[in-house]
Amino acid sequence: MIMRRMTIALTAAVLAVSGLATAGWTQISRSSDPFMINADDVEFDEQRGLISYIGRAEAMQSENRLRAGRFDVYYSRSGEQGSSAVTSMGGLNRIEAIGDVYFVTPEQVVRGDRAVYTAASDTLVVSGDVILRQGDNVMTGSNLSINIGTGRARMEGAPTGNAGRRVQGVFYPDRD
């Protein structure tokens, strides 16, 4: 009987994850292409509104890919008090990607220690030792904020507490 309850709970978690995939994860790309996510393990915590993908977590849509050691997906349940218009239907609030984060698009590769995607602002913030590579061009800093919908981005240097590290870049002119 206990095993049957665990199976039912796991099935409910998988269905909830599927609903979240269409509600929020589709934001790792500007397209409406199908979305896929995988990891070594998944944990579902209904009380906290949390689904954790643990171990080699990877989300893919179109040609975009987000990888990390772990994804923590926070969501609001339908009718939850204080939920915004974005989440009132039981959707995604934010995703935290932790440990060796890579965000890969056809044009760019972003690497950092941690990333947070916020659904309300459609923004991915990559932090830590951030490296942005586009072709041979490379830029480094401490925080990179990307609006997924518009493609607008901002790289920031470290505060003075980290030896005042500044944004740095190496750029190569186009070669014919």
Secondary structure, DSSP 8 states (H G I E B T S, - for coil): -HHHHHHHHHHHHHHHHHHHHHHTGGGGSSS---EEEE-SEEEEETTTTEEEEEEEEEEEETTEEEEEEEEEEEE--TT-TT--TTTTTT-EEEEEEEEEEEEE-SS-EEEEEEEEEETTTTEEEEEEEEEEEETTEEEEEEEEEEETTT--EEEE---GGGTT---EEE------
